[in-house]
Amino acid sequence: MTYGSRLREQIAVPGTTPLIGVYDMYSASIAAEHYDGMFVSGFGFAASHYGLPDIGFIAWPDMLAFAQRLRGAFPLHHLLVDIDDGYVDPEVACHMVRSLERAGASGVILEDQKRPRRCGHADGKLVLPLEEYLEKLHLVLAARDDLVVVARTDATEDDEILRRARALAATDADVILVDGVRSTEWIQRIREVVGGKPLLFNQIAGGKSPRLSLTELTGLGVDAAIYSTPCLFAAHQAMETALAELRLADGRLPAADVSTVGVRESTALLARNISRHHGAPTAPEEATV
């Protein structure tokens, strides 16, 4: 079974499939311990790879290379990749989709934003004319073999949200995402408009959408949920705390205890990526420093 088929089958299972946003190989290594699905977030990748906000700096070869490294370390995880607007040009979008499918990606998200693009939960988003986006989407759908394609709209006006959601649901896209949904009532309205097409929901801390559990999302008819930034924001907060404490301690590292992550625990985590690749489990106690 292909990676696309496996993800498509998982999304069809009753309940809401979670996909956790990862921004580098280390965050992916931790996420893989807890969840079966990963989401390559444009927000997190722009922050990690470039140190820049998610406003259009990502180059497709960089994103492709990251997806290739992820698949090499995590051969059994679902891997959904954010390709923004397909890097502007439809031919580039199609090339990226074919390349990601060969690299082992499970699916991609293609948005209808035009440049300058913004994070889906930011103000000031602009969208392409619907016909222009649909033309790009149809080309991408024709370019894939079995890759899952999520059609995403960033429309913000009420009537336009519903018009675009309805139009995207009428295509051969596998899943529909309306980003920046503002309430549970709007999730219900979108669910009605897209009919039986699978629906994806994006949660980001501090974003425009409500914080909802998987149980609540299932009750609203949401088939999959991406969590764009929990790893990135947790790392940000933890590093701020650790370095502030180090400075207060005049550079003395804190004493190790059972809850401390040190060189042994980190090495054991990374060793499991080798064992996944070769198909043999490696227990944490077998890792050496």
QUIMO-V473493 format. One line per field, one symbol per residue. ss: DSSP state (~ for helix, > for strand, _ for the rest). burial: I if it has 9 or more other C-alpha atoms within 8 Angstrom, else O. A space follows every 50 residues. Layout:
ss->???
burial->???
//
This chain:
ss->__~~~~~~~~~~____>>>>>>__~~~~~~~_____>>>>_~~~~~~~~~ _________~~~~~~~~~~~~~~____>>>>>_______~~~~~~~~~~~ ~~~___>>>>>_>_____________>__~~~~~~~~~~~~~~____>>> >>>____~~~~~~~~~~~~_____>>>>_____~~~~~~~~~~~___>>> >>>__________~~~~~~____>>>>__~~~~~~~~~~~~~~~~~~~__ ____________~~~~~~~~~~~~~~~~_____~~~___
burial->OOIIIIIIOOIOOOIIIIIIIIIIIOIIIIIIOOIIIIIIIIIIIIIIOO OOOIOOIIOIOOIIOIIIIIIOIIOOIIIIIIIIIIIIOIOIIIIIIIII IOIIIIIIIIIIIIOOIIOOIOOOIIIIOOOOIIOIIIIIIOIIOOIIII IIIIIOOOOIIIOIIIOIIOOOIIIIIIIIIOOOOIIIOIIOIIOOIIII IIIIOOIOIOOOOIOOIIOIIIIIIIIIIIIIOOOOOOOOOOOOOIOOOO OOOOOOOOOOOOOIIIIIIIIIIIIIIOOOOIOIOOIOO
//
